[in-house]
Amino acid sequence: MGNTRYEIGFEQLSQIDGEAGHKVIESLKEVCPDLAKFTIEYPFGDIYSRSGLDLKSREITTVAALTALGNCQPQLKVHLHAALNVGCTEEEIKEVVLQMSVYAGFPAALNGMYAVKDVLEERRTG
């Protein structure tokens, strides 16, 4: 076993997001099991498992994209945890979000930085 898209994706999800990722998938299963399955298979089974970038680079780009979108706070927080889980430092994450002020605007960067603040506080007290 361990070679299907789902199995590979679930392994990647576990490594990157840990329990937080499992909670997201479980909550999706309640409302739309297919979306939960697709979330594991495509992003984690097909994309995150590719060899072109390491997990740290993938999470940096994900944090940048979610910050730039500006309307993905729950997903941004999950990926901020993930970035820290795969070796990003607090300083690197803050710099990525700050960089988005140039390309996505101050509102997006402000919202992103507040998400960083929430995640860091949660990790310190949690």
N, C-alpha and C positions, 0 to 999 in steps of 0.2 A: 504494500500500500504506500501512501505518501506521495503518489505521483499524479493524482488528478488535479485539475485546476482548483477545485474546492479545497482539497487537502493542502496543497502548496500555499494557497491563499490564506487558509486558516493558520498555518504555521507562521507565515509572514505577519499576519495581523497580531498574533500572540506575541511575537518578538518585538514588534514596533509599538503596539498600543496596549498590550497586556490586558488586564481586567477591564479597563475603560473601553477598549475595542469590543470585547465580548459583550459588555452591557449594551453598546450601540446595536450590535447584531441581534441580541435577544429582544430589544425593544422593537426593532424592525420586523422581526419574525411575528410579533403579535399583530401587527397591522398589515404587513405585506411580506410574506415569506420569500417570494420571488426576489424582491429588492434586496433582502438580506443575503440571499444566495449570490445574486449578481454582484453585490458589494464585495463579497469575499473573492469571487472568481476573477472578475476583471481587474479592479485596481490592485488587489493584493496578489492574486494568482498569476495574472498576466503581466502587469506593469512593475510592481514593486520587486518582483522576483527576477527581473532582467539584470544582466551584468553590466550595463552601460554606465550606471551611477551607483555609488554606495548609498546605504540607507540614510546617512547623515545628509548627503547632497539632495536626496529625494525629499527629505523632510524640510530642508531649507527652502527648496523651490515650492513646496506645498504651503508652507507658512507664508511665503511671499505672495503666492497666488490668492490664498484665502484672505489675506490682509487687503490686497488690492481690490478684490471683489467687494469688500466692505459690508456684506450682508450675510456672513456665514459664521457668526460668533460661536455657536456650539461646535461646529466642525473645526474652526480655528483653535479653540481650546483643546480639543482632542489632539490635534496635530502639534500644538505647543508641547503638550505632555510627551507626545511621541518623539519630537525633536530632542527633548531632554533625555528621553530613554535611550536614544541611539547615539548620544555623544555630543550633541550641540551644547554649547555653554550658554549661560544666561546672556552674556555680552554679545555673542554671535546672534542670538535671537533678537535682542533689542536693536542691533545694527540692521538686521534684515527688515524689521518693521519700520525703523527710521528711514531706511532707503526707500521704502514705499511712499513716504511723504512726497518724494520728488516725482514719482511716476503715477501714483494713484490719488494723491492729494492729502491734505492735512486731516480731513474728517476720517478717511480710511486708516491713516496712520494712528490717529488718536484712538479710534476704536480698537485697533490692533494692539496698541500699547496697553490699553485698559485690560484687554484679554490677557496679555502677558502678566500684568500685575496680579490679576485674579488667579492665574495658574501658579505663579510663584508663591503667592500667599497660601494657596491650597496645598502645595507641596511642602511648605514649611510647617503648616499646622496639622496637616492631614495624616 
